Amino acid sequence: MKRGEKWLTLSIAAAAVAIFAYVGLTNGGGRTATADAAGIQLTELETNEQVKVDFTDKPTVVSLFTSWCTYCNEDAPKMAALHNKYKDKLNLVGVNITNRDDLSEVRSYVERHSLEYPILLDETGGVYASFGGDGFPALYFVNTEGKVVDAIIGSTDQETLDASFRRLIEKQ
């Protein structure tokens, strides 16, 4: 096999592995993330105060992101639009994986995308790990019993996101 053919074969194999990993993650990947019905407590970006997410209040979408993630930046405008559309029916909470990010960049990200929902800072990565730490952007759809009923790992289109938000509302 020629050197060029070998690299092509390796590239195709790597792409196939990446696609299968992505499909596995977006379909749960055999792992079940759980949320604690008692909620998440983290520092809020804007106020620098401890905020507790109470899943029993309304169904909640937890959005895990970093400011430098290309796909997070692609999805941020979609999330802003969905927050405006569904804010009376569910909670949307952004959780920045701050131990992998820079706080000034997070502030810039929130401003650039006009995010109006709470942005919490996961300074240790503990919340990210508790949801499985499978990648980002990552959305976890949590019902009022604190159970994750759906998840999307990676970027996706507006229609898929909207359908997942509607399903979470309808399941309540």
SULVEN-V328110 format. One record per residue. RES is the residue in one letter. PHI is phi in radians with two decimals (none if undefined). OMEGA is omega in radians with two decimals (* if undefined). NEAR is the number of other C-alpha atoms within 12 Angstrom. Layout:
# SULVEN-V328110
RES,PHI,OMEGA,NEAR
RES,PHI,OMEGA,NEAR
This chain:
# SULVEN-V328110
M,none,-3.14,8
K,-1.26,-3.09,8
R,-1.00,3.14,9
G,-1.08,3.12,10
E,-1.15,3.13,11
K,-1.09,3.13,12
W,-1.12,3.11,13
L,-1.09,3.12,14
T,-1.06,3.12,15
L,-1.12,3.13,14
S,-1.13,3.12,14
I,-1.13,3.12,14
A,-1.10,3.13,14
A,-1.11,3.11,14
A,-1.11,3.13,14
A,-1.09,3.11,14
V,-1.08,3.14,14
A,-1.09,3.13,15
I,-1.13,3.12,15
F,-1.11,3.10,15
A,-1.14,3.13,20
Y,-1.09,3.14,23
V,-1.07,3.11,20
G,-1.08,-3.13,19
L,-1.22,-3.10,29
T,-1.26,3.09,28
N,-1.86,3.10,20
G,1.62,3.07,25
G,0.95,-3.14,20
G,1.39,-3.14,13
R,-1.87,3.10,18
T,-2.02,3.07,21
A,-1.40,3.08,32
T,-2.25,3.06,30
A,-2.07,3.12,35
D,-1.51,-3.14,23
A,-1.05,3.08,23
A,-1.24,3.04,17
G,1.75,3.11,27
I,-1.94,3.07,32
Q,-2.20,-3.12,25
L,-2.50,3.08,31
T,-1.36,3.13,25
E,-1.51,-3.05,28
L,-1.01,-3.01,33
E,-1.25,-3.04,22
T,-1.70,-3.06,13
N,1.08,3.11,14
E,-1.83,3.06,15
Q,-1.23,3.14,18
V,-2.16,3.10,22
K,-1.87,3.08,22
V,-1.52,-3.13,34
D,-1.79,-3.11,28
F,-1.16,-3.10,31
T,-1.34,-3.13,23
D,-1.15,-3.14,22
K,-2.61,2.99,29
P,-0.97,-3.00,40
T,-2.31,3.00,47
V,-1.86,3.10,46
V,-1.79,-3.12,47
S,-1.91,3.13,45
L,-1.63,-3.04,47
F,-2.70,2.91,45
T,-2.26,-3.10,41
S,-1.26,-3.08,36
W,-1.57,-3.11,26
C,-1.28,-3.14,25
T,-0.98,-3.10,16
Y,-1.25,3.05,23
C,-1.09,3.11,34
N,-1.16,3.07,31
E,-1.15,-3.06,25
D,-1.48,-3.07,35
A,-0.99,3.11,39
P,-1.10,3.09,25
K,-1.13,-3.14,27
M,-1.15,3.11,42
A,-1.06,3.13,31
A,-1.14,3.13,23
L,-1.18,3.08,32
H,-1.06,3.14,30
N,-1.08,-3.11,20
K,-1.29,-2.98,17
Y,-2.02,-3.00,27
K,-1.07,3.10,24
D,-1.45,-3.05,15
K,-1.91,3.12,25
L,-2.67,3.07,34
N,-1.68,3.01,36
L,-2.11,-3.12,39
V,-2.25,3.04,43
G,-1.54,3.08,45
V,-2.16,3.11,44
N,-1.49,3.10,42
I,-1.46,-2.95,39
T,-1.13,3.12,32
N,-1.23,3.07,21
R,-2.07,-3.00,23
D,-2.46,3.09,24
D,-2.04,-3.03,19
L,-1.01,3.13,26
S,-1.14,3.09,16
E,-1.22,3.10,21
V,-1.12,3.12,34
R,-1.04,3.12,25
S,-1.10,3.11,20
Y,-1.02,-3.12,31
V,-1.10,3.13,32
E,-1.18,-3.11,21
R,-1.03,-3.09,17
H,-1.73,3.11,22
S,0.91,-3.13,21
L,-1.38,-3.09,30
E,-1.87,3.10,25
Y,-1.58,-3.10,31
P,-1.08,3.05,33
I,-2.00,-3.12,41
L,-1.82,-3.05,40
L,-1.89,3.08,41
D,-1.56,-3.00,36
E,-1.23,-3.13,24
T,-1.80,-3.05,19
G,1.45,-3.10,24
G,-1.13,3.12,21
V,-1.19,3.10,35
Y,-0.98,3.12,37
A,-1.13,-3.11,21
S,-1.15,3.08,21
F,-1.59,3.05,36
G,1.91,3.10,27
G,0.95,-3.03,24
D,-1.55,-3.11,31
G,2.43,3.09,30
F,-2.69,0.04,40
P,-1.15,3.11,36
A,-2.38,3.09,43
L,-2.00,3.07,44
Y,-2.12,-3.10,47
F,-1.77,-2.98,41
V,-1.99,3.11,42
N,-1.40,-3.07,35
T,-1.28,3.03,29
E,-1.69,3.13,23
G,1.43,-3.13,29
K,-1.75,3.06,29
V,-1.29,-3.08,31
V,-1.85,3.12,31
D,-2.85,3.09,38
A,-2.65,3.03,44
I,-2.29,3.09,38
I,-1.90,-3.10,35
G,1.78,-3.12,34
S,-1.32,3.08,33
T,-2.62,-3.08,28
D,-1.40,-3.09,18
Q,-1.05,-3.10,19
E,-1.13,3.12,15
T,-1.14,3.10,22
L,-1.07,-3.12,34
D,-1.05,3.13,24
A,-1.09,3.12,19
S,-1.18,3.08,29
F,-1.09,3.13,39
R,-1.09,3.13,24
R,-1.06,3.13,24
L,-1.08,3.14,31
I,-1.14,-3.09,26
E,-1.17,-3.11,15
K,-1.32,-3.10,22
Q,-1.49,*,22
